[in-house]
């Protein structure tokens, strides 16, 4: 009888630990945001449980780019810089087309995504890290309000400018 109780307690402890571990792992992944052009940025875990942000097509299933570092996006395109070799580039949302190599410069000339200064002229005037776009972002994990590109009147999803932002500079540590 004592062995059965001990086994039951051990089993319950293992189940409790599994639930806690699953909760922690789930909180590290699963964050996502649908961009105005329909593409999806999603936080995923790789095989070693490292977090990364990947770009998916509008269907939410087709992975287009892995380990995204920064994005610039408008109603049709996403230009991104990725840690994954070969994934940096310009993506068109309707067809999931990716411009590569020399075609990026040509495609950039035909889009309104790039400012004359070479910066971003999408929903933000600065390159944005995916973590700053997730809905549950908290200071300092939100884009700066001044980086919202309110001047670009061609952008159709004006509700994107109502998303949370950080009004001042990001807090710095130190002293």
C-alpha positions in Angstrom: 0.0 0.0 0.0 2.8 2.4 0.9 4.5 1.7 -2.5 1.3 2.6 -4.3 1.0 5.9 -2.5 4.6 6.7 -3.1 4.2 5.9 -6.8 1.1 8.0 -7.0 2.8 11.0 -5.3 5.8 10.7 -7.7 3.5 10.4 -10.7 1.5 13.5 -9.6 4.8 15.4 -9.0 6.0 14.5 -12.5 2.7 15.6 -14.0 2.9 18.9 -12.1 6.5 19.5 -13.3 5.5 18.7 -16.9 2.6 21.2 -16.7 4.9 23.9 -15.3 7.5 23.2 -18.0 4.9 23.3 -20.7 3.6 26.6 -19.4 7.0 28.1 -19.4 7.9 26.8 -22.9 4.6 27.9 -24.2 5.1 31.4 -22.9 8.4 31.7 -24.7 6.8 30.9 -28.0 3.4 31.4 -29.6 3.5 35.2 -29.8 2.5 36.5 -33.2 1.3 39.5 -35.0 -0.5 39.8 -38.4 1.0 42.6 -40.4 -1.2 45.0 -42.3 -0.3 43.1 -45.5 -1.5 39.8 -44.1 1.9 38.2 -43.5 2.5 36.8 -40.0 5.5 37.3 -37.7 5.6 34.5 -35.1 7.8 33.7 -32.2 8.8 30.0 -32.4 11.1 27.7 -30.5 13.8 25.7 -32.3 15.0 22.3 -31.4 17.3 23.6 -28.7 14.4 25.7 -27.2 15.9 29.0 -28.4 13.4 31.7 -29.4 13.4 33.1 -32.8 11.0 35.2 -34.9 9.9 33.8 -38.3 7.9 35.3 -41.1 5.0 33.3 -42.5 2.8 33.9 -45.5 -0.8 35.1 -45.0 -2.0 31.5 -44.6 0.0 31.4 -41.4 1.5 28.0 -42.3 4.0 28.7 -45.0 7.3 29.8 -43.5 9.0 32.4 -45.7 12.0 33.5 -43.5 13.6 32.2 -40.3 15.2 34.2 -37.5 14.1 37.7 -38.4 16.1 40.5 -36.9 14.4 43.6 -38.3 11.5 44.4 -40.5 10.1 47.2 -42.6 6.6 46.7 -44.0 3.7 48.4 -45.7 0.4 47.2 -47.2 2.0 45.0 -49.8 5.7 44.3 -49.0 7.9 43.2 -46.1 11.6 43.9 -46.3 13.5 42.1 -43.6 17.0 41.4 -42.3 17.4 37.8 -41.0 20.1 35.9 -39.1 19.3 32.9 -41.3 21.5 33.0 -44.4 19.6 33.7 -47.6 16.4 34.9 -45.9 17.2 38.6 -45.9 15.2 40.2 -48.7 12.0 41.8 -50.0 8.8 39.7 -49.8 5.5 40.5 -51.6 2.5 39.4 -49.6 0.0 38.5 -52.3 2.2 35.9 -54.0 4.9 35.2 -51.3 7.4 36.2 -54.0 10.9 37.0 -52.7 13.3 39.2 -54.5 16.9 38.0 -54.1 20.3 39.3 -54.8 20.4 42.0 -57.5 16.7 41.9 -57.9 16.2 43.5 -54.5 17.6 46.8 -55.7 15.3 46.7 -58.8 12.3 45.7 -56.8 13.0 48.4 -54.2 12.8 51.0 -56.9 9.3 49.9 -57.8 7.9 49.9 -54.3 7.1 52.7 -52.0 8.6 50.9 -49.0 11.9 52.6 -49.0 12.5 56.2 -48.1 14.7 58.4 -50.3 17.3 58.3 -47.5 17.4 54.5 -47.7 15.4 54.0 -44.5 11.9 52.5 -44.1 8.8 54.3 -45.4 6.3 51.7 -44.2 4.3 51.7 -41.1 7.4 52.8 -39.2 10.2 55.1 -40.4 12.7 52.9 -38.5 13.5 49.2 -38.8 11.6 47.4 -36.1 12.5 44.2 -34.3 9.6 41.7 -34.4 9.5 41.5 -30.6 8.4 45.2 -30.5 5.3 44.3 -32.5 3.7 41.6 -30.4 0.5 42.8 -28.8 1.6 42.1 -25.2 4.7 44.3 -25.6 5.5 46.4 -22.6 8.0 49.2 -22.2 10.7 48.9 -23.4 9.4 46.2 -25.7 7.3 48.5 -27.9 8.4 50.7 -30.8 9.0 54.4 -30.1 5.9 56.5 -30.9 8.0 58.9 -33.0 8.9 56.0 -35.3 5.3 55.6 -36.5 5.2 56.8 -40.0 2.0 59.0 -39.8 3.2 61.1 -42.8 2.8 58.3 -45.3 -0.8 58.8 -46.4 -0.7 55.9 -48.8 -0.8 53.4 -45.9 -4.4 52.0 -45.7 -4.5 50.4 -42.2 -4.5 53.6 -40.1 -5.6 51.6 -37.1 -2.0 50.3 -36.9 -1.0 53.7 -35.6 -3.2 53.1 -32.5 -1.1 50.2 -31.3 0.8 50.7 -28.1 4.1 52.6 -28.4 6.7 54.1 -26.1 6.3 57.9 -26.0 9.9 58.7 -25.0 13.3 57.2 -25.5 13.7 53.6 -24.2 14.9 53.5 -20.7 18.6 52.9 -20.3 20.3 51.1 -17.5 23.3 52.3 -15.7 24.4 55.3 -14.0 
